[in-house]
Amino acid sequence: MDHTSCIPHCPASRRKTAARLTQALSWAEAVFRTVRERRQLMALDERALQDIGVSRADAYEEWRRPFWDLPH
């Protein structure tokens, strides 16, 4: 069966839609987690940054990255 001609309610179309939705939700979750982590990084004081080996400038550079620029 050619799935490109599948009506919207067929199982193959539903699986594809579900997979895309799952992927989009996973990406959104990663974005929110990364934004939260970057905000928390900026909230650290100098001693805490030093403890993890990150300078204030490094923290700022990480914080100012666009939300879609996720770490790998």
C-alpha positions in Angstrom: 0.0 0.0 0.0 1.3 3.5 -0.9 1.3 5.4 2.4 1.5 8.8 0.6 -2.1 8.3 -0.5 -3.2 7.2 2.9 -6.2 9.0 4.4 -5.5 10.9 7.6 -7.2 8.3 9.8 -5.2 5.2 8.6 -2.7 3.6 11.1 0.4 4.6 9.2 -0.6 8.2 9.1 -1.4 8.2 12.8 2.0 6.6 13.7 3.8 9.2 11.6 1.8 12.0 13.3 2.4 10.5 16.7 6.2 10.2 16.0 6.4 13.8 14.9 4.4 15.0 18.0 6.7 13.0 20.3 9.8 14.5 18.6 8.4 18.0 18.9 7.6 17.5 22.6 11.0 16.1 23.3 12.6 19.1 21.6 10.4 21.5 23.6 11.3 19.7 26.8 15.0 20.0 26.0 14.6 23.7 25.2 12.9 24.4 28.5 15.4 22.3 30.5 18.3 24.2 28.8 16.8 27.6 29.4 16.3 26.7 33.0 19.9 25.4 33.4 21.3 28.6 31.7 19.3 30.7 34.1 20.5 28.7 37.1 24.1 29.1 35.8 23.8 32.9 35.7 22.4 32.8 39.3 25.6 31.2 40.7 28.0 33.4 42.6 31.6 33.7 41.8 32.7 31.0 44.2 30.2 28.5 42.8 31.3 29.3 39.3 34.9 28.8 40.3 34.0 25.5 41.9 32.7 24.2 38.6 35.5 25.8 36.6 33.4 28.3 34.7 34.2 32.0 34.5 31.5 34.7 34.7 32.3 35.5 31.0 31.8 31.8 30.1 28.5 31.7 32.0 27.3 34.9 30.2 28.3 33.4 26.8 26.3 30.3 27.5 23.3 32.3 28.9 23.1 34.5 25.8 22.9 31.6 23.3 19.6 31.4 21.5 17.1 29.0 23.1 17.1 26.8 20.0 20.9 26.4 20.3 20.9 23.2 22.4 24.1 21.5 23.7 24.7 18.1 22.2 
